[in-house]
């Protein structure tokens, strides 16, 4: 039962609670004399600043916080070298019960403490290490600089991190002090780093039960006995993760201080799911709609061998491709390998007479088997070059004879012996080519999606001989290059070039048209997104000088691209070149145009508008669309 007295107390308590919560105390903080980093640090130290919005703040709290403020302000400014500040503080109470308290702090910084003497050095085994000597050279303080204790502490942290990164795991400061003379506003810094002994890599023990020890050792980025290097350890972890063999990776260090050795214990868990499926769809002016499905078998045995399957389709020319590749890793798992591939490529080939009218379409079908060795080498000890050596057996067939002649005409010419075997090999080929091939590629770029400074150079050599499982002889070299350099603050210049030369036998069919005894796959074509953009894809084929296309090629392009927004740019370009059979009869075709660029997260998206220059036969206007980087 509530009595009247109890009820009255309850009402009073409720009234006081409502009164206190309804009249929260407000505090304004006014700080003068400092700005920027100093002001930010002062506010961070001030308790009255950090607690002024609390709902349960009382008048006593405000007065107590205000009393602590001078000490906090002095502490906040000392890291910046100000040890002799003058401060005027005032707390103004509100005139009304619901008014605002005002806390004022007027700061006079005075003269900062400056560095009078520096005693910095590195002792121990690391005193002659070039990486640690760099730390001494870039020490951020010199005599008469204003003391900044925050920078000083960051330097100490950096020194320890760098020393331990390079294997000096017992590194410590032999002496680390700042002596400040407040009256003179001077400081003496003494910083002596003792690296002690340098550790070395010891044994590496892999804890797993599937992959071979030989394969796992290929992941190592260091050798036992080498000086410990944290960068190499990070690279080791990356190589394990990048292999796609493992779902869980852990690297545990066991440090032996007496021997100065670091042993590594590496628990690994193989991937449970071996397969990865990748489907891609896209559209390009050159290809039309295109689809691609790939299946990657991460590993098929304990030696880490991989198996890839691929199927592809492109709308234009009804192009179909399929391939199976078996990969044997060597050394660097992802970059060095030996592979065996079999594949099929088929597409429609439109044949044109000299008058330019399309006479018909034949199906070009290629079957190939390739043994391929790919690895990286350092050219001149400092230029990384991708080297690929392979041996390909290629068969190619198509039928131009039925497009040129009726069956009765064909039979008549054959009966009269007017078509030689070499002419038939061109018109109704069944090429068989055993072709060694070697190529080198150098690539360097400052960015993945938007290159301002980079270059690409690729050289390829290939050939075959009738004496070695081939029904034709030839040799061929091609060179491709791209150079990108910045121009102005938002522009870049892009230079591209392609050169191709082929030594192959030429025949004169019925005394009417010349042709090369060479598979269509090895002829040069140009025109399209990445060559002469005023022409359709691969429509520049040597013209009247050859039946299929030319055996030599020269193409060059100059482009200027300018950013107009963060992710958008415009471009202007000029292209020139041709394919041909004789250097005595080179007629360069030219095109000019402009384009729009979008620097998307998935790569550079291009939309180009181009037209040929002084070419009445070619179409007047071309639009090209593509996605991908320059390299």
URMOZI-V411471 format. One line per field, one symbol per residue. ss: DSSP state (@ for helix, = for strand, . for the rest). A space follows every 50 residues. Layout:
ss->???
This chain:
ss->...@@@@@@@@@@@@@@@@@@@...=======...@@@@@@@@@@.@@@@ @.......@@@@@@@@@@@@@@@@@@@@.......=======.......= ========.....==========.@@@@.@@@@@@@@........=..@@ @@@@@@@@@@@@@@@......==========....=========.....= =======.....@@@@@.........=..@@@@@@@@@@@@@...====. .=====....==========....==========...==========... .....=========.@@@===========.......============== ==.....======================...===============... @@@@..@@@@@@@@@.....@@@@@@@..================..... ...===========.........==============...========== ====.====...====...@@@.=.=.............=..@@@....= .==============..=============..@@@...============ ..==========.........======....
